[in-house]
């Protein structure tokens, strides 16, 4: 079995096979789709949030060093 890898963007649920592979895929093919997660611009620009509501902060303990 031969394997070919390429990137494609579906259009109306259809993924086009690149021209240079069309003459190599002449019979049934097993297709596996891996979707890459693309981070949003907001995820890139904003720092992550940290929930500290369950933490106990004691300034005295912190300054004992």
DRENPA-3360 file (N, C-alpha, C; in nm, 2 decimals, always signed):
BEGIN
1 = XXXXXXXX = +0.09/-0.12/+0.00/+0.00/+0.00/+0.00/+0.09/+0.12/+0.00 ~ +0.06/+0.22/-0.09/+0.13/+0.34/-0.09/+0.06/+0.45/-0.01 ~ +0.14/+0.54/+0.05/+0.08/+0.65/+0.13/+0.12/+0.78/+0.07 ~ +0.03/+0.87/+0.06/+0.05/+1.01/+0.01/+0.00/+1.11/+0.12 ~ +0.07/+1.21/+0.14/+0.03/+1.31/+0.24/+0.03/+1.45/+0.17 ~ -0.08/+1.52/+0.20/-0.09/+1.66/+0.15/-0.18/+1.74/+0.24 ~ -0.17/+1.87/+0.23/-0.26/+1.95/+0.30/-0.37/+2.00/+0.21 ~ -0.49/+2.01/+0.26/-0.60/+2.06/+0.18/-0.70/+2.13/+0.27;
9 = XXXXXXXX = -0.78/+2.22/+0.22/-0.89/+2.28/+0.29/-1.02/+2.24/+0.22 ~ -1.10/+2.18/+0.30/-1.23/+2.13/+0.25/-1.32/+2.25/+0.19 ~ -1.38/+2.22/+0.08/-1.48/+2.32/+0.03/-1.61/+2.25/+0.02 ~ -1.71/+2.29/+0.09/-1.84/+2.23/+0.10/-1.83/+2.08/+0.13 ~ -1.74/+2.05/+0.22/-1.72/+1.91/+0.26/-1.64/+1.82/+0.17 ~ -1.58/+1.88/+0.06/-1.51/+1.80/-0.04/-1.36/+1.84/-0.03 ~ -1.27/+1.74/-0.03/-1.13/+1.76/-0.03/-1.08/+1.72/-0.17 ~ -1.02/+1.81/-0.24/-0.96/+1.78/-0.37/-0.83/+1.71/-0.36;
17 = XXXXXXXX = -0.81/+1.61/-0.44/-0.67/+1.54/-0.45/-0.59/+1.63/-0.54 ~ -0.47/+1.66/-0.50/-0.38/+1.74/-0.58/-0.35/+1.67/-0.72 ~ -0.33/+1.75/-0.82/-0.32/+1.69/-0.96/-0.20/+1.59/-0.96 ~ -0.09/+1.61/-0.90/+0.02/+1.52/-0.91/+0.00/+1.39/-0.84 ~ -0.11/+1.37/-0.76/-0.15/+1.24/-0.70/-0.26/+1.17/-0.78 ~ -0.33/+1.24/-0.86/-0.45/+1.19/-0.92/-0.42/+1.07/-1.01 ~ -0.30/+1.06/-1.08/-0.27/+0.95/-1.16/-0.22/+0.83/-1.08 ~ -0.19/+0.85/-0.95/-0.14/+0.75/-0.87/-0.25/+0.68/-0.79;
25 = XXXXXXXX = -0.36/+0.75/-0.77/-0.47/+0.69/-0.70/-0.58/+0.65/-0.80 ~ -0.57/+0.53/-0.84/-0.66/+0.48/-0.95/-0.77/+0.39/-0.90 ~ -0.76/+0.34/-0.77/-0.86/+0.25/-0.72/-0.91/+0.30/-0.59 ~ -0.97/+0.21/-0.51/-1.02/+0.25/-0.38/-0.91/+0.30/-0.29 ~ -0.93/+0.40/-0.21/-0.83/+0.45/-0.12/-0.88/+0.46/+0.02 ~ -0.80/+0.43/+0.12/-0.83/+0.44/+0.26/-0.79/+0.59/+0.30 ~ -0.89/+0.66/+0.35/-0.86/+0.80/+0.38/-0.87/+0.83/+0.53 ~ -0.76/+0.89/+0.58/-0.76/+0.93/+0.72/-0.74/+1.08/+0.72;
33 = XXXXXXXX = -0.83/+1.15/+0.80/-0.82/+1.30/+0.81/-0.77/+1.34/+0.94 ~ -0.67/+1.42/+0.95/-0.62/+1.47/+1.08/-0.64/+1.62/+1.07 ~ -0.71/+1.68/+1.16/-0.74/+1.82/+1.16/-0.64/+1.89/+1.25 ~ -0.57/+1.99/+1.20/-0.48/+2.07/+1.28/-0.56/+2.18/+1.35 ~ -0.53/+2.20/+1.47/-0.60/+2.31/+1.55/-0.52/+2.43/+1.52 ~ -0.59/+2.53/+1.47/-0.52/+2.66/+1.45/-0.56/+2.76/+1.56 ~ -0.46/+2.81/+1.64/-0.50/+2.89/+1.75/-0.56/+3.02/+1.69 ~ -0.65/+3.08/+1.77/-0.72/+3.20/+1.73/-0.62/+3.32/+1.77;
41 = XXXXXXXX = -0.64/+3.43/+1.71/-0.56/+3.55/+1.73/-0.57/+3.58/+1.88 ~ -0.68/+3.57/+1.94/-0.70/+3.60/+2.08/-0.61/+3.51/+2.17 ~ -0.60/+3.38/+2.13/-0.52/+3.28/+2.21/-0.37/+3.32/+2.20 ~ -0.33/+3.38/+2.09/-0.19/+3.41/+2.06/-0.16/+3.54/+2.14 ~ -0.25/+3.64/+2.14/-0.22/+3.77/+2.19/-0.24/+3.79/+2.34 ~ -0.34/+3.72/+2.40/-0.37/+3.73/+2.54/-0.30/+3.63/+2.62 ~ -0.25/+3.67/+2.74/-0.19/+3.57/+2.83/-0.29/+3.47/+2.88 ~ -0.24/+3.35/+2.92/-0.34/+3.26/+2.98/-0.39/+3.31/+3.11;
49 = XXXXXXXX = -0.51/+3.27/+3.15/-0.57/+3.31/+3.28/-0.54/+3.20/+3.38 ~ -0.53/+3.24/+3.50/-0.50/+3.14/+3.61/-0.61/+3.17/+3.72 ~ -0.68/+3.06/+3.75/-0.78/+3.08/+3.86/-0.71/+3.06/+3.99 ~ -0.70/+3.16/+4.07/-0.64/+3.16/+4.20/-0.74/+3.16/+4.32 ~ -0.87/+3.14/+4.29/-0.97/+3.16/+4.39/-0.95/+3.05/+4.50 ~ -0.90/+2.94/+4.48/-0.88/+2.84/+4.58/-0.75/+2.84/+4.65 ~ -0.66/+2.94/+4.62/-0.53/+2.95/+4.68/-0.54/+3.04/+4.81 ~ -0.45/+3.01/+4.91/-0.44/+3.10/+5.03/-0.31/+3.17/+5.02;
57 = XXXXXXXX = -0.32/+3.30/+5.02/-0.20/+3.39/+5.02/-0.17/+3.45/+5.16 ~ -0.06/+3.43/+5.20/-0.02/+3.49/+5.33/+0.11/+3.57/+5.32 ~ +0.09/+3.70/+5.32/+0.21/+3.79/+5.29/+0.32/+3.76/+5.40 ~ +0.28/+3.74/+5.52/+0.38/+3.71/+5.63/+0.47/+3.59/+5.59 ~ +0.40/+3.48/+5.55/+0.48/+3.36/+5.52/+0.57/+3.39/+5.40 ~ +0.52/+3.47/+5.30/+0.60/+3.50/+5.18/+0.72/+3.58/+5.22 ~ +0.71/+3.67/+5.32/+0.82/+3.76/+5.35/+0.92/+3.70/+5.45 ~ +0.89/+3.58/+5.50/+0.98/+3.52/+5.60/+1.11/+3.47/+5.55;
65 = X = +1.12/+3.47/+5.42/+1.25/+3.42/+5.35/+1.35/+3.52/+5.39;
% end
